[in-house]
Amino acid sequence: MTDLARLSAILDGLGVAWEPGAREGETVVTLPGEHKLRTVVSLHVGARALELRAFVIRNPDERHEDFYRFLLRRALRLPGLGYAVDAAGDVYVTARVPLGGLDEQTVDELLGGVLAACDEPFDDLLRIGFWTSIRREWAWRVSRGEPTTNLEAFRSELEAEDGAG
């Protein structure tokens, strides 16, 4: 059995939906979230290791130092995973696991870690790095009677600001 076939069997055993990726050796998994709608995870089987990459959030608009400090502090609690930033400043979670250690428990822990790294801090990352945009979007939607469903996580803070202003 090839390492790619072993990964597919592991994902099937975990009940995780997957599909072949665009690159040779790549498998793509989409994980549902509570704060972030979904997290797309690329699992690439290389010659010696499984490489994982998942997009977390785009480059923040503001408070860069606070934003990246928050991520670095969270990174201390991410076993086997790390945050990375690409040339555009977009944030990813990455991991590398030797193929010899590729088993159901490892993959399950990796995918659980990805959710912890991408989904759990998502609202906090938006507050830190995108608050001005969120306030503008809220004001625009409220002024036009548009739905504010996508801003529900921030409703109490935004309404408090509205009341204070």
N, C-alpha and C positions, 0 to 999 in steps of 0.2 A: 504494500500500500504506500502510495506517495505521501509526502508530508501534507500536500494540499488536500488530498483525499482524506487524510486523518483529521485535518482541521474541519472539513465539511462534516465528517461523521461526529466529531465532538460537538459542533454547533447543532446538528440534528438531535443529538442526545440531550442537549440542554434545552431543546425546544425553541431555539433562536432562529428566526427567519433570516436567510442570507441569500445573496445572489453573487454571481461572478462579477469581478470588477473589470475595469477597462484595461488594466495591465496584466500581463501574464503572471500568474501566481497570486493574484489579488482576489480577496473575497470582501464583500461589503455587507455590513450589518447595520440596520437602523434600529436604534433603541428609543422607545417612547420615554418622554420625560414628564415631570410635574411642573417645572418652572420654564424649561426650554421645551418647545413642542416635540422636538426629536433631535437625536444626535446620530450622525452618520459616522460610522467607524470603518476605516480601511484596515484590513488585516492582510499583510503581504508576506507570503512565504518565500523567503530568500534561500540562499545556499546553506546558511548556517543558523539563521534566526527568523523568528516571526516578528515582523515590525508592525506596530500599531500606530495609527494616527487618526485623531478625531478633531474636527473644528470645534472650538469653544465659543469664541466671540470675536468680532472684528476689532480693529485698532480703536481704542477709546477716543472720544472727542475731547475729553477734558480730564483733569486730575490724574495724569499719567503716572506720577510717582506713587500716589495712593493706590491706584489700580494695580500696578505691578507689585507693590509691596504686599497687597492683599493676596495676590496669586502666589507669591513666594512663600508667604506664611502657610497657605493651604498646602503647598507642595510638600511640606514637612510631614503631612498626614497621608500621603499618596504612595503606598507601598508598590514599588515596581513601575510607577508612572512618573512623568514629569511634564511640566508646562514648557512650551517652546513658542517662540515668536518668529514669524517669517519676515521677509524683507519689507512687507507692507505694514507690519506691526500687528497683524492678525494673530490670535492666540490659538494654539493647538495643544492637545494632550498627546504625548508620545510614550511608547514603550518598546522594548526589545527583549525578547525571550529566546534563549537557545532552543533549537528544535528538539533537542533531547529532553527538555523539560515540558514539552507540549502535551498536556493532558487536560481532561475535563475540568478538574479543579482549578488549574492555572487559568484556563480560558474564562471560566466562570468568575474568578476573582478579578481578572483583568477587565472584563466587561462591567462588573459591578463597580470597580474603581473608576472606570470611564464615566459612569453615571454620577458617581460622587464628585468627580472633578469637573464635569460639564454642567450637569443639571442643578445640583444643590446650590452652588454659588451664583447662579445665573442672575437672579434678581438683584443680589448685592453688587455684582459687576455692573449691571445696568445703572443702579443708583450712583455708583462711584464714577463711572466713565461716560454716562450719557444723560445725566439728570437734566441739563438744560434742554436737550432735545425732547425728553419725556414731558417736561413742563409745557413746552411749546405745543407738542402734539395734544396734550390734555386740553389746553386753552382753546386750540383750534376746534377740537371735537365738541367741547362743551358749548362754545359760542355758536356752533351750527346745528346743535342738537344731534350730532352724530353719535353712534354707539362708542362706548369707552371700554368695551369688554377686554380688549387686548392690554389695557392699562390697569386692570382690576387689582393686581398685586400692589399697586402704588396708590390706590384710591384714597386711603385715609391720610396719607402724607400730602397728596395733592389737594384734597379738600381742605386740610388744615392750612396749607399755604394760601389757598383761595380766600379762606376766612380771615387770615392775618393780613392779607394785602388789601 
